[in-house]
Amino acid sequence: MSTAARGTCPPKRHPSKRNSGWTLAELLIVVALMGLLAALAVPTYQQQQRQARRSDGQAALLQLQIDQARWRSTHDSHADNLSALGWASDQSPQGHYQIRLIEATPDGYSAQAIALNKQVADRDCSPLNLRWQASATAVFGAGEHLDSDPHRCWHR
């Protein structure tokens, strides 16, 4: 007697379901790709951050230029210290640079913005230099180049 005659049905075949998870090899490939992208992106991001913080030192030196012009309009020489100009601190507004006057004469002055903390990694553009000569000549420099800006640190 056949199984149909006995009233029982043959077992149904279910189509095999594919596992919906990822294999270990696929996960390792994804992790490797993410690591590669991070290795490429992180240095670029850090360089962009250094460039953004550089504007803090530039702004401080430009403010110093304004303060020196104001001082010189009522004195025989440029100020030789920051406190004479009304500066309460020798740091830039956001604290990424230390500002210092190198020299001050009746005809001009030299100032530097020296990188601090994370900004020290900006080696090509540290220190930022500003030199004022005669009555209206500003010379912007960076790094070891006092009178030039070969790395375009000032982006004028």
C-alpha positions in Angstrom: 0.0 0.0 0.0 1.3 3.4 -0.9 1.7 6.3 1.4 -1.1 8.1 -0.4 -3.5 5.2 0.2 -2.7 5.3 3.9 -3.5 9.0 4.2 -0.1 10.3 4.9 1.7 12.7 2.7 5.4 12.5 1.8 7.5 15.0 3.7 7.5 18.5 2.1 10.8 19.8 0.9 11.5 23.3 2.1 13.8 25.4 -0.1 17.0 26.0 1.8 17.2 29.5 3.3 20.5 31.3 2.9 22.0 32.7 6.0 21.5 36.5 6.1 24.6 37.3 8.1 28.1 38.3 7.0 31.0 35.9 6.8 34.2 36.6 8.7 36.0 37.3 5.4 33.5 39.9 4.5 33.8 41.6 7.9 37.6 41.6 7.7 37.5 43.2 4.2 35.1 46.0 5.5 37.3 46.6 8.5 40.5 46.8 6.3 38.8 49.3 4.0 37.7 51.4 6.9 41.2 51.4 8.3 42.6 52.4 4.9 40.1 55.3 4.6 40.9 56.5 8.1 44.6 56.3 7.5 44.1 58.6 4.5 41.6 61.0 6.0 43.0 61.6 9.5 46.3 63.4 8.4 44.3 65.6 6.0 41.8 66.5 8.8 44.7 67.3 11.2 46.3 69.6 8.5 43.0 71.4 8.0 42.8 71.9 11.8 46.3 73.3 11.9 45.4 75.7 9.1 42.3 76.8 10.9 44.2 77.4 14.2 46.8 79.4 12.3 44.3 82.2 11.8 44.4 82.7 15.6 48.1 83.7 15.4 47.6 85.8 12.4 44.7 87.7 14.0 46.8 88.4 17.0 49.6 89.8 15.0 47.3 91.9 12.9 45.7 93.2 16.2 49.2 94.0 17.4 49.8 96.0 14.2 46.7 98.1 14.9 47.7 98.6 18.5 51.2 99.6 17.5 49.8 102.2 15.0 47.6 103.6 17.7 50.6 103.7 20.2 53.0 105.3 17.7 50.5 108.1 16.9 51.1 109.5 20.4 54.6 108.3 21.2 58.1 108.8 19.7 58.7 105.1 19.2 56.8 101.8 18.9 55.9 100.0 22.1 58.5 97.5 23.2 56.2 95.3 25.3 52.6 94.0 25.0 51.4 95.5 28.3 52.1 99.0 27.1 49.7 98.3 24.3 47.0 97.2 26.8 47.4 93.4 26.3 46.6 91.5 29.4 48.2 88.3 28.2 50.9 87.3 25.7 48.7 84.6 24.2 46.6 84.9 21.1 42.8 85.1 21.6 42.2 81.3 21.4 45.5 80.4 23.1 47.2 78.6 20.2 50.1 81.1 20.0 52.4 83.1 22.3 52.9 86.6 20.9 56.1 88.4 21.5 57.8 91.6 20.4 61.3 91.0 19.1 62.3 94.6 18.7 60.7 98.1 18.6 62.3 101.3 17.2 60.9 104.6 16.0 60.8 103.3 12.5 59.4 99.8 13.0 59.1 96.7 15.0 59.2 92.9 14.7 56.8 90.5 16.3 56.3 86.7 16.3 53.5 84.3 17.0 55.0 81.1 18.4 52.9 78.0 18.2 51.7 76.3 21.4 50.1 72.9 22.3 48.7 71.1 19.3 49.7 73.9 16.9 53.4 73.0 17.5 52.9 70.4 14.8 52.5 73.2 12.2 56.3 73.2 11.7 56.5 75.0 8.3 54.5 78.0 9.6 55.9 78.4 13.1 56.7 81.0 14.1 54.5 83.5 12.2 56.4 86.7 11.7 55.3 90.3 11.2 57.8 93.1 10.6 56.7 96.7 10.2 59.2 98.9 8.4 59.3 102.6 7.7 55.9 104.2 7.6 53.8 101.7 5.8 55.5 98.4 4.9 54.4 95.2 6.5 56.4 92.1 5.8 54.8 88.8 6.6 56.9 85.7 7.1 56.7 82.2 8.5 59.0 79.5 9.8 62.7 80.1 9.4 62.0 82.7 6.7 61.6 86.0 8.5 61.0 88.0 5.3 59.1 85.5 3.2 56.3 83.1 3.2 57.2 80.2 1.0 54.6 77.8 2.4 51.8 80.4 2.0 51.1 80.4 5.7 49.5 83.9 5.5 47.2 83.2 2.5 46.9 86.8 1.5 
